[in-house]
């Protein structure tokens, strides 16, 4: 059994940094078998508790070693509807891999020796997709005559829709955008999440009878009470956290200061990288600064750098972050990939003011150097700006990627839905039911910005509760 983990093949930085092709290529069968053979099959596997939806990791890895890939697929699918997606985007280093017994106890994230559970999951998910493995529909006659509305087609909405459709419930998903999958499509770039995988998952849901209605904003096109008048017996809200936070500093409204949401939506959803073939452009400059240290910042920086290269501009894209790399919330792999591709990092730097030219276009970012203070509520050491340390960074495009907040389009016009001080929907944690009977919620609109697998975990819990709720209507 090899001690060192098996790396997956990747496109080299040279091959990938001027296009949007998928970077990580995944395991071959032989590589998956070798990596699976490294699993110690612990008596008391901690990795399962490290997975937000509790996939039986030990069992699916054992099934890989037995070359029973179909069984491994169905083991994963018991808990996770989208293994091809999660195998590509889960921050495993903070979740299952961190809990792996091969990770040292005091490590802030998984050690390199931990089993590459996410790559094994991806291998099995892709195997299932290529071989047409489908989870059977088992209609439940007690509830299959009911209609359920799902608002939002991100991972939470799609997961809830899939769970209910498998029981024969008639599900309609209402999506504000023209295309489904939420952040997976409008935020995460194709070089991390190939679009054919999203299309496959959505087609599969449609094959289960799920109807998806795009360009439909519940709260504007119609409202919740209309849904009940139209015959929906229950509603799931998977609205996400799609509203960007801003720095609140001078000059933030200058031209060419983007929110990461706008930038990524233009690039990924509207294919700005294919302009003028695609109709939506995005401005690209010589000196691009991306403010933030999460996945959104990495995605924005890696897109920006690719666009510089594709437009024959010498690459100069820099991440500006107030803390150090250890505190960055982004997946480790994305940080490594960004560095390999040539994204620069300015750490311990806090933006103070954007400056512009006479036409109102941004030209500079005045910043302060920082040191690290005591840990804050997030457990990460707090950045402390050093007075008088001001310096300027050249900047003709700025992308703000410092966080996202609840989308209030629907909750703003539905005061009966109780929300907290952040605008997140308040639910009963056991059932995910909101303050309105028969209306459930999950994903980022409940917990604030989280992860794909966490959103799906909540959606699955809500789907179970919706099933019980529909049973109760029969009585
Ligand atoms: P969303 O994915 O936001 O989907 C919500 C959907 O609801 C959207 O399509 C929206 O248009 C629609 N909607 C909202 N309001 C209405 C309405 N009133 N009517 C109709 N439709 C509506 N997580 C990871 O695990 N790994 C990663 O690598 C990762 N990278 C990320 C990169 C970026 C750029 C971003 C922004 C997030 C990333 N995340 C990542 C976080 C992850 O994507 C989210 O936690 C997850 O998408 C939340 O799912 P959701 O279904 O709750 O919301």
Boltz pocket constraint, residues with backbone or C-beta under 6 A from the ligand:
constraints:
  - pocket:
      binder: B
      contacts: [[A, 88], [A, 89], [A, 90], [A, 91], [A, 151], [A, 152], [A, 153], [A, 154], [A, 155], [A, 156], [A, 157], [A, 174], [A, 175], [A, 176], [A, 177], [A, 179], [A, 181], [A, 182], [A, 183], [A, 184], [A, 187], [A, 188], [A, 216], [A, 217], [A, 218], [A, 219], [A, 238], [A, 239], [A, 240], [A, 241], [A, 242], [A, 264], [A, 295], [A, 296], [A, 297], [A, 299], [A, 331], [A, 407], [A, 409], [A, 410], [A, 442], [A, 443], [A, 444], [A, 445], [A, 448], [A, 449], [A, 450], [A, 451], [A, 452], [A, 453], [A, 455]]
      max_distance: 6.0
